[in-house]
């Protein structure tokens, strides 16, 4: 369990820095695009693609980091309204569904990444596997974070250990 926690800490750090990087790219490219369009009546064709692909990466990595840090919205009213044993069973089912969902979307994202290897973007000629790779990257991190939480629910790791 400790190895999984260390692995997840590393993934979250990587995801955090990736989110910062892609948000910084967005923060630079979007104003550049607006200034170029409205002040100079000239727009570079690559800016739209860079901002869109950066948003995809920032969303997937940021979603994974948010899952770990508890920033995502959760519906706890049902869990609070039922007895503890029922709440634990509902969490168990919830984690299983989440693990299945993340694994399925990791597989689908990996398929799309490989499938689009020869396709290029229209403006920059970027291999489309790059933006599609955000899907398996984000869902990979989400899967392992959820796996750690699931194992904690089962009592296989001390809650909060190593965080």
C-alpha positions in Angstrom: 0.0 0.0 0.0 2.8 2.4 0.8 4.3 1.8 -2.7 1.0 2.8 -4.2 0.8 5.9 -2.1 4.3 7.0 -3.1 3.5 6.2 -6.8 0.3 8.3 -6.5 2.2 11.2 -4.8 4.6 11.2 -7.8 1.7 11.1 -10.2 -0.1 14.0 -8.5 3.1 16.1 -8.5 3.5 15.3 -12.2 -0.1 16.1 -12.9 0.1 19.4 -10.8 3.1 20.6 -12.8 1.5 19.6 -16.0 -1.6 21.5 -15.2 0.5 24.5 -14.3 2.4 24.3 -17.5 -0.7 24.0 -19.7 -2.6 26.7 -17.9 0.5 29.0 -18.4 0.4 28.2 -22.1 -3.3 29.1 -22.2 -2.6 32.3 -20.2 0.0 33.4 -22.7 -1.6 32.2 -26.0 -5.2 33.5 -25.5 -4.2 37.1 -24.9 -1.7 36.9 -27.7 -4.5 35.7 -30.0 -6.9 38.4 -28.9 -4.3 41.2 -29.2 -3.3 39.9 -32.6 -6.9 39.7 -33.8 -8.2 43.0 -32.6 -5.2 45.3 -32.4 -3.3 44.2 -35.4 -6.1 42.6 -37.5 -3.8 39.6 -37.9 -4.2 36.2 -36.3 -1.8 33.4 -36.3 -3.5 30.1 -37.2 -1.6 28.0 -34.6 -2.9 29.8 -31.6 -6.4 28.2 -31.6 -4.9 24.7 -31.7 -2.4 25.4 -29.0 -5.0 26.8 -26.7 -7.5 24.0 -27.4 -5.0 21.2 -26.9 -3.5 22.8 -23.8 -7.1 23.1 -22.4 -7.6 19.3 -23.0 -4.4 18.5 -21.1 -5.0 21.0 -18.3 -8.5 19.6 -17.8 -7.5 15.9 -17.7 -4.5 16.5 -15.4 -6.3 19.1 -13.3 -9.2 16.7 -12.9 -6.9 14.0 -11.7 -5.2 16.3 -9.2 -8.6 17.6 -8.0 -9.7 14.0 -7.4 -6.8 13.4 -5.2 -7.1 16.7 -3.3 -10.9 16.4 -2.8 -11.7 19.4 -5.0 -14.4 17.6 -7.0 -18.1 17.9 -6.2 -19.5 14.9 -4.3 -23.0 14.0 -3.2 -22.7 12.9 0.4 -26.2 13.4 1.6 -27.2 9.8 0.9 -24.1 8.5 2.7 -24.9 10.7 5.7 -28.5 9.6 5.8 -27.9 5.8 5.9 -26.4 3.6 8.6 -22.5 3.3 8.5 -22.6 -0.3 7.1 -24.8 0.8 4.3 -22.7 3.9 3.6 -19.6 1.7 3.4 -21.4 -0.7 1.0 -22.4 2.3 -1.2 -18.8 3.6 -1.2 -17.6 0.1 -2.1 -19.9 0.0 -5.1 -19.0 3.6 -6.0 -15.3 2.9 -6.0 -15.8 -0.2 -8.1 -17.9 1.7 -10.6 -15.3 4.5 -10.7 -12.4 2.0 -11.2 -14.3 0.3 -14.0 -15.1 3.7 -15.6 -11.5 5.0 -15.4 -10.1 1.7 -16.7 -12.5 1.7 -19.6 -11.8 5.3 -20.5 -8.1 4.7 -20.1 -8.4 1.9 -22.7 -10.5 4.0 -25.0 -8.1 6.9 -24.7 -5.2 4.7 -25.5 -7.0 3.3 -28.5 -7.7 6.9 -29.8 -4.1 7.9 -29.2 -2.8 5.0 -31.2 -5.6 5.2 -33.8 -4.8 8.9 -34.5 -1.1 8.5 -34.8 -1.0 9.3 -38.5 -3.6 12.1 -38.4 -2.2 15.6 -38.1 -3.9 18.8 -37.0 -4.8 21.3 -39.8 -3.0 24.4 -38.7 0.2 23.1 -37.1 0.5 19.7 -38.5 0.8 18.3 -35.0 0.3 14.5 -34.7 -3.2 14.2 -33.2 -1.9 11.5 -30.8 -0.6 14.3 -28.6 -4.0 15.8 -27.7 -5.6 12.4 -27.5 -2.8 11.2 -25.1 -4.3 13.5 -22.4 -7.2 11.0 -22.0 -5.2 7.9 -21.0 -2.8 10.1 -19.0 -5.6 11.6 -16.9 -7.6 8.5 -16.5 -4.4 6.5 -15.6 -3.8 8.9 -12.7 -7.5 8.9 -11.7 -7.6 5.1 -11.7 -4.6 4.7 -9.3 -5.9 7.5 -7.0 -9.2 5.8 -6.8 -7.5 2.4 -6.3 -5.7 3.8 -3.3 -9.0 5.2 -1.8 -10.7 1.9 -2.5 -7.9 -0.1 -0.6 -8.2 2.4 2.3 -11.9 1.7 2.4 -11.1 -2.0 2.6 -8.8 -1.3 5.5 -5.6 -2.2 3.6 -3.9 1.1 4.3 -3.9 3.7 7.0 -6.2 6.6 6.0 -4.2 9.7 5.3 -0.8 7.9 5.6 1.9 9.6 3.5 -0.3 12.5 2.4 
